[in-house]
Amino acid sequence: MHRKKVALIVVLVLCIAALFLFIVPSGDRINPGLKSSQRQLKDYMKSHHINGLMIVSGKDGKPIVIMNNETSNKDEIVRSDQLFPTASLQKIMTGTAIYNLQQKGQLDWNTPLSKYYPQVSGSSDITIRELMNHTSGLVNNARPSEPLKNQDEQIDFMLKHMQNDHLHTWDYQDVDYELLAAIISKESGVSYNSYIQKNFAKPLKLHQIKDYSEVKQNEVPQPMGGNVNWHKVVVTTSSDFGAGNLFISPEDYWKFVYNKVLKDPKMINEYAQQAKHQEVAYFGGVYFKGNVIRAEGSIPGYNSCFVANYRTKEMIMLFSNNINYLTLKRASDYLLHHYMGEGFGL
C-alpha cells in the first residue's frame, strides 16, 4: 500500500513538472531585434516546417524580415512585398475605421444596429459595441457557390443568410465585422474599400493593398500542397466583407498596425477598457492580455498572425501558406509566450 502511495506521488510530481515545462519558457525570453533572436525564430519556422516569413521589430520600430522556404517553387515562396490574404487580420482595420467614426461623433458604442439595418431580427437590441466584441448573437456561416461581384452583393448575401440566436454571449462570427463594414460605408457615404484606400492606404503609403476582385492569382503566393484552388480562395474572400476581403503585403500590414494602432494610445486604451469587462478580452479586431494584443487570420491555404505589446511597441508577425489553423495557433502561442513573455491562453 505504501509503495502504491509513493508511486502515485512520483507520477503526480512528474505530471506537474511536465506541465511546468510547458507553461514556463526554457531559457530567456527572445529579445526583439537581436540577431541571435532572429536565428531562434528562423529555427522555429524551420523545425516546424513553416513555409513563410516573420516580421519582427528592429531598431526604432523598423521591421526585420525573417524568411524560411520549405519549397523551391518560386510561386510558393511568401515574400514581404507581395499580396497576401488578410483573412481575420483585416478586422482591426474595420475596427479602426469604426473608432474613427466614433471619434467624429457619427456613432457611439451604444448606437443600435437598427439605425442602419432595422430589417435584421433583434437589431434594436444589438449595439456597435456588441458587434465590435462578438456578442451580438448574430450567426452566419454560409458561403456562396460563386464569388460575389461587389459590395451590394456582399451585403445582400450577408443579410439573407444571417440568423440571430438572441444570446448576446461570446461567439466569434465574421458577420459582426461584415455589418461594421457596411455601417462604415453608410456613415462615410463611400464604399468600404474606398474608405480604406482614402483613410489608411494613401496616408500610410500602402502600395500593396487590394480588394479580392482586383487580385490576380499570380500576385499571391500559391498555397503549398495543391488541395486549395484559386476559386475557393476568391469565393472565401469575396464573402468575408470587412473581415477578409482585402489582400495586403506583410510589409504594408506591418505599417498599418504600427502606425494606426500601436501609435494611437488613445484608441488602444479605449479598446482595452472595452475588452476588460467582456467574457473574452476582445474588442475592435484584437484579443487583449495585459499590454499585449494579438490576432490570427485563416482561410483555406493561408494562415497569419501578429502579437504586439502596445506599450513598448514591440511586434512580431507570421505569414505562411503551408500550415493549418492548429499549427498557426501553436505558433501564435509560442510567439506570445517566448517573444512577449506572456503565458499561454487569453
HELIX and SHEET records of a PDB file:
HELIX    1   1 HIS A    2  ILE A   23  1                                  22    
HELIX    2   2 LYS A   35  SER A   47  1                                  13    
HELIX    3   3 LYS A   59  GLY A   61  5                                   3    
HELIX    4   4 LYS A   74  GLU A   76  5                                   3    
HELIX    5   5 ALA A   87  GLN A   90  5                                   4    
HELIX    6   6 LYS A   91  GLN A  103  1                                  13    
HELIX    7   7 LEU A  113  LYS A  115  5                                   3    
HELIX    8   8 SER A  123  ASP A  125  5                                   3    
HELIX    9   9 ILE A  128  MET A  132  1                                   5    
HELIX   10  10 GLN A  151  HIS A  161  1                                  11    
HELIX   11  11 ASP A  174  SER A  188  1                                  15    
HELIX   12  12 TYR A  192  ILE A  196  1                                   5    
HELIX   13  13 GLN A  197  ALA A  201  3                                   5    
HELIX   14  14 LYS A  202  LEU A  204  1                                   3    
HELIX   15  15 TYR A  212  GLU A  214  5                                   3    
HELIX   16  16 GLN A  217  GLU A  219  5                                   3    
HELIX   17  17 TRP A  230  SER A  238  1                                   9    
HELIX   18  18 PRO A  250  PHE A  256  1                                   7    
HELIX   19  19 VAL A  257  LEU A  262  3                                   6    
HELIX   20  20 PRO A  265  LYS A  276  1                                  12    
HELIX   21  21 TYR A  325  TYR A  334  1                                  10    
HELIX   22  22 LEU A  335  TYR A  339  3                                   5    
SHEET    1   A 7 PRO A  63  ASN A  68  0                                        
SHEET    2   A 7 GLY A  52  SER A  57 -1                                        
SHEET    3   A 7 MET A 315  SER A 320 -1                                        
SHEET    4   A 7 TYR A 302  ASN A 309 -1                                        
SHEET    5   A 7 VAL A 292  ILE A 299 -1                                        
SHEET    6   A 7 VAL A 286  LYS A 289 -1                                        
SHEET    7   A 7 TYR A 282  PHE A 283 -1                                        
SHEET    1   B 3 PHE A  84  PRO A  85  0                                        
SHEET    2   B 3 LEU A 246  ILE A 248 -1                                        
SHEET    3   B 3 ILE A 209  ASP A 211 -1                                        
SHEET    1   C 2 LEU A 138  VAL A 139  0                                        
SHEET    2   C 2 GLN A 163  ASN A 164 -1                                        
END                                                                             
